[in-house]
Amino acid sequence: MAGVGSRTGVVTALLVSAFLAGCGILQKAPGRSGGAPLESYTAEQIYERGEFELNREKPEDAAFYFSEIERLYPYSDWAKRALIMQAFAYHKDKDYENSRGAAQRYIDFYPTDDDAAYAQYLLALSYYDQIEEVGRDQGLTFQALQSLRTVIERYPDSEYARSSILKFDLAFDHLAGKEMEIGRYYLRREHFPAAINRFRVVVEDFQTTTHTAEALHRLVEAYLSLGLTDEAQTAGAILGYNYQSTDWYQDSFKLLTGQGLELKAAGDNWLAQIYRQMVKGQWL
């Protein structure tokens, strides 16, 4: 049995050696570490080198080889294949700017190709994966939303549409979280009008996110602090209509009833209008 295992090991080693020799460029790194110049290799050989680097978790080197195919064989089918792989390798290396550039070139050059949907998805991911924590500038979040929307609308039947919808919802929720974070900041410092403006944005523009119930409760707090009881009661009424099972509703209920107020639509204000629309089924 030992002899059989030994022969199997030898055969395996010979097969690996033959594969590496057949690829021609897997023994050294041509054009990077003293190997033969890349111009002496075919596009297929360079492409195989790029795949090899990806398989050994070296996406930066992989991106280099894929980009060289684009340079050396710009009008070949290998260049098209290498371009989408270049975008993927850059993204894997977290080089998002170059990933976007490669993905956009693919979309520009091959808009009707089967991989155009994936290129658009990679472009969107290059923004989405850079979304910072809530407390920082959210410009990339807006760009991620725009790019994800493009995937959803342009390629609705692609395998990337569903993932884009999920990521769109998360990015949308992230923006609402930014508004909430700023609103809470103003509320803590008793800058009530500024806080109200932020919470109003969440209620009006981000009502499908997970932050709406808290935004309504914070509006109750802020309006009560300003003595604007109609607005506070109406915000409480909306909470009671849609979010009665939440702690935010319970907190607002205690605040309002503690001051002898009801949770009902009152007055003619922006919240009363939302309440009327909501009751008619035109909101939320």
Buried (B, 14 or more C-beta within 10 A) or exposed (E): EEEEEEEEEEEEEEEEEEEEEEBBBBEEBBBEEEBEEBEEBBBBBBBBBBBBBBEEEBBBBBBBBBBBBBEBBEEBEBBBBBBBBBBBBBBBBEBBEBBBBBBBBBBEBBEEBEBBBBBBBBBBBBBBBBBEEBEEEBEBBEBBBEBBBBBBEBBEEBEBBEBBBEBBBBBBBBBBBBBBBBBBBBBEEEBBEBBBBBBBBBBEEBBEBEBBBBBBBBBBBBBBBEEBBBBBBBBBBBBBBBBEEBEBBBBBBEBBEEEEBBBEBBEEBEBBEBBEEBEEEEBB
